[in-house]
Amino acid sequence: MEHHDITPQSDLEGILFDESAEPKALPLSLLEHITSGFSRGEEIGNGGFATVYKGMLDNGMVAVKKLFGTVDLDEKKFSEEIRCLMKAKHKNIVRFLGYCADTQGEMVDCGGKLVLADVRQRLLCFEYLPKGSLDKHITDASCGLEWRERYQIINGICDGLYYLHQKHIVHLDLKTGNILLDNNMIPKISDFGLSRCFDENQTRTIASKVIGTMGYLAPEFCSVRQITVKSDIYSLGTIIIEIITGEKGYADVANVIERWSNRLEKSQPDTQLEQVQVCTEIVIECSDFNPARRPDTNNIINRLRATKNADEFATELKCLSLCLLGKGVVELLQIADMLPDRETSSDVEQTLIIGWTEEKQKILSILSESITEEMVILPIYGIGGIGKTTLAQLVFNDPQFQDYTPVWVYVSQELNFSQIGNSIITQLTDKIGNISTKQMLHQRLKELFFGKRILIVLDDLWEENPKEFDKLKVMLGLGLGRKVVIVTTRDGGLARKICSPAVTPYKLETLTVDKCWTIIKQKADFEDRVDQEQLEHIRREIATKCGGVALAAQSLGHMLNGMTADEWESLSEDYIMQLLGMFFLEYSKDPKSGEMQDRDVTFFRMNDLVHDLARMILAHQFNDKGSVGGNKCRYALLTDCSNPLQFSFTSPANIKALHFRDCSNTQLRGSAFSSAKCLRVLDLSECLIQNLPDCIGQLKQLRFLHAPRIQDKMIPNCITELSELNYLNLRGSEKILALPESIGDMKGLMHLDLSGCTGISELPVSFAELKQLVHLDLSHCRVSISEAFGGFTKLQYLNLSVEHSDRRLPDVIGNLIKLSGRLLGSICTLSNLEHLDLSGNRKLSSIPTSIGNLRQLHTLDLSGCHRLKKLPNSMINMVNLKVLIVEKEVRLDESMRALLNFVSLPHFVVYASSDKCSSNINLLEPTNPDKLTIDRLENVKSTKEAWSIKLIEKQNMKVLTFRWTENAERFVDDKDVLEQLVPPSSVQILTIVGYTSLSIPDWLMDIRQYLPDLLELNLLNFPKCNTLPALGQLPNLLELDLYRMESLEEWNTAYNTGEGGANGLMFPKLEKLSIKQCRKLRIGPCLPRALS
């Protein structure tokens, strides 16, 4: 690696705050200093190859990625990663600040002998993104991120990937865990450890081995190790469906739109539903097994841009606001509706007609087909700046209407019938119309319209009142004669309301990147430049910045005219320039206020496009308290739960949903929410709640309250006055001693979570009145349950589990430990119950036969019920049972197992039926347990059915066991089965028993890549296997057990670092090592270090 000057801390801070600065070499001592010696307290992430630490500077924070130094560090790969990072500078790619390559000789203990080994330190330094990785924020479509945020993230990832592919970089490890989010939820692609930087004419390469995260890797990479840009496209499809549904590899793609349709914003459901549909179509195409049929990033971006509305552009403008604030350009950014005179005319600028020929012909064809109509009104609609006026001008001036009398009227925001009427009169008579009364105006129009064929364009209509449309139609329909009326508007709903029945409103789609470039090229006088070839490689990148909007292309073209090649390059890489450079900004004083309140205000003087953005952002201004507000704000996210709400909002009464984030060290005060009288949703889950303020009772419209971990002994009685409340979560409030006696007054309560409220010993009598309960969680509680429990007939979810490890609990804790027959009998009357959790009830010895009445039950959890030995045969009536979690000792009737299609967990036994060509292992596919044993794997009948359970996607799993029966006949070779059962990366304890193949599958050979968090590994009874994986590379392995590996002859515990034959350290954390009945095994050069 080339030598570079070493950078002190002050220079690192300079790089951090100057986005144009180049990454530099950093000294190891500096990175050690800012991470407190790489202390565990500063650790923010841990992967298969590195640990990431937070670095504290005097004026900011950075992230330091430290590659594990005890393994064979591939210098070529490290250099390749740096090379990719140095080339990648984009708003959707994490900023690379510097690197460190340091090698030190250290004496290390190897089997009691000191050996000099080269310990190499390889580190990378990046910007710090406190929101972490995308996978931590993803939930299903029923909750979590709104569609607007998800769509913004999808667009950002696609923009970043497009940039990488333009730079000939294949990322090769795209996954939600490698997408980081900044404070504005802008995604940034990270982790280029596996990336490949292609030569300009290179299109493919072959990898030496398969490395990456299963589930995201393209099929051709897994099978033949082929790498192309289409490998990233496959990963992108997996990421997008995960963002949309909350699930990786979601199978029922056709159901995605239905899942979202009920959740989308009422203000624009059509646009957002179209976006969901387009994203879903993109996912299907990206997931094609044939790489040639997958779309490229340019195709994807164009399709996403076509569905992008003003709100999405507004999100980008918000990011600009924060960038300006951070750079000190302004102290406070406000956006006001300060439009200049935007009046249009019928004269079309010839340079603007690019790209509209096809659209013009479609409009003319529609109007020709309506020739018999006395009056036809055809609206043209689309987002601002897209070219509606230009298209109307082209139709207006077309020879098809040479026999028509033309009239052009600019309408704008106020629908003034007098102005429209007088404008028509002026153009038809060449005399200025100035009629003030409605009757005289109509009479004059009737006279002028009589017997004429008239073409009328009403440009830029905003009115939304249907009654006003009727008045407008009446005025235009006066007099006998043929009238063609073209209306341009931004509002699709308005277009449909005013449109004539004989035609359909025409939606103007965004321009393609090629058309945008044609406009830019013309405005920038590109053909006259002598450096065209030099700029050719970035032209599409610049054209993409227009978002398919004609006005943006014009503005960019004007700006680029006269710029040098370096300035073009700068524009293509600088996000701030992307928006600032469109002539949309002017700095001025607020004309509506006499003083500036010690703050400069930046206003946007807008043309067609930015006007839309400003209208949206007016309702969501950002201020320096980290809040989102505005007079019309309905949904608010705050980072301080101690300040009065009025400090952040001028009209808190408009707020409907309020969420506090990152307030775990800030004590909640009632004034933080009390003034939001119309609040429907209040989420206090990230607040420090010493007590729940009494003012909670004032929120009469509240329907959702999430207030966990309350530190007080009581909650206010006034909470029962919240008659509209549907959801109440008090989880983990272990100090609460009792619920209000009148809790039964909360008649609408449907979801109640009291899990971990160990201080409550008895429920109030009125608790039985909560008849609307659908979800009830009393897990890990000491509470006794009233006999009226069976009255909860609408209950679908019931959790009465007990925490096994809680030694403070006595042997008998009310009815939750010694579940009485009467209580169980009551539970068995809950005919709508779908999920029942009785786990951990150590006194439970039998289940009543009446449990068979629970015909809707899907999941039954009886784990930890050690006295329970048998289940009743009546369970054969539970036709919807899919998941049964029981201890291994519980006997299941074979007839019941044969008739019911359920999976028994955590100990699952594979059965092969003689009259079928498959086993029952497919039942594991919908499950995601934390522990799983798959027993009798010899009964698996094909590799396809082993693959079908998608084991690698079960990221909830921590403990996993594979077991074959000794000497049993196999349908499929053990290696072929195990090859398809790739464990999820979340597994911490892995046990494999009875494996009889000679070699082991690829994922086990490369176990560190697949199971980076593995703590314990047990390989038992491997009689034929003669190879071991590189176990010493497992960075977190604590326990290793090798038993009856009779064919294993040699195990080399050292690992060559590649430099002068020096050996690196193995098993850095091993505490326990057990090797038994491995008679041929020879270990060298020394036994792995372990405490026992």
Summary of the structure (lengths in Angstrom):
residues: 1092
radius of gyration: 34.1
end to end distance: 41.6
largest distance: 111.7
contacts: 3498
relative contact order: 0.05
helix: 33%
strand: 20%
